[in-house]
Amino acid sequence: MDVPQKLQVLGKSSWFMGQAQEAQLVVGLVMAFSAFAQALTGFGFAVVAVGAMSTMPWLLHSELFNVITPVAATLGAMVGFILLIPFAVAGSDGDNVNEDNPGLEWDQILPLLIPCTVLTPVGMQLNNMVDPLLATRVLAALIMGFVVYKLVPTVTDALHKHNGDATGAVVASTADDADDAAPSPLQSRTAAIILGSAAGIFGGAFDVQGPPLCVFGDAAGWSPARFRNNVLAVVCLNSALVVAIDAVQGTLGDFYYCYFCLTSLPGVLLGVVAGQYASSRIDPGLFKNLVLVMCLGLGLQLLTVS
């Protein structure tokens, strides 16, 4: 099949028959916004990209759906490395390491990265074995579970404020005493291995490694800078592994993979620049909550895809 014929197939798969440019535009915009979210908040490229693409029936039920995960893995890994290189270079100089720029903490990264790497091929094999609709339901459950996990502290704080400062102070004091008495099991090395393994399975299947890693980072009490660097390091290295395995299996030779990577690249680079600029202008916490609400909507919509 030559290039004109492939573009004709692409046009038939889009919302408007014969409009290949429309499919290119939609995928490019989703990838650009995913890069923007990743640059601004430190997470969310694959969750936004794969989640949004899975809500589009014209894509879910076409041969193009098989290349979306490799495309997201490739562009997500590229965005991760772009964001991490300045921190890695600065962190290599011990004099520049501080709370705002902790560099790459390999003692924290490796317990997550090693099991994540080992289990990634398992996730890729599972993705090839299960029905796309079933995989979509699993992805929806993963996204919604992650959103609920991230929103629980916000809801709890709001309830404490509603019940009064005195009650909130008592509850906070009790929680602090409990934390001092017994560290969370999620902070242990065993938890790192389990959550890293889960990240590998979901990373191989959907290129969505973030949720299990975020659970561990929250439990470990990482500062925003440490959270961003450590999670990004695992995510982008794992995405690079997914790309390497796909290359060995011959998936990356697909015309549509190359087409969407090339046509999405300008928007992704603009998204990174815009996200970096916006991170110094608006409250990342506010935008992170907006991304979580959007992901919740994506999860609900994924449950209704047929």
Secondary structure, DSSP 8 states (H G I E B T S, - for coil): --HHHHHHHHHHHSSSTT-HHHHHHHHHHHHHHHHHHHHHHS--HHHHHHHHHHT-HHHHTSTTHHHHHHHHHHHHHHHHHHHHHHHHHHHTSGGG--SS-----HHHHHHHHHHHHHHHHHHHHHHHHS-HHHHHHHHHHHHHHHHHHHHHHHHHHHHHHHH-HHHHHHHHHHHHHHHHHS--GGGSHHHHHHHHHHHHHHHHHHS--HHHHHHHHHHHT--HHHHHHHHHHHHHHHHHHHHHHHHHHTGGG-HHHHHHHHHHHHHHHHHHHHHHHHHTTS-HHHHHHHHHHHHHHHHHHHHH--
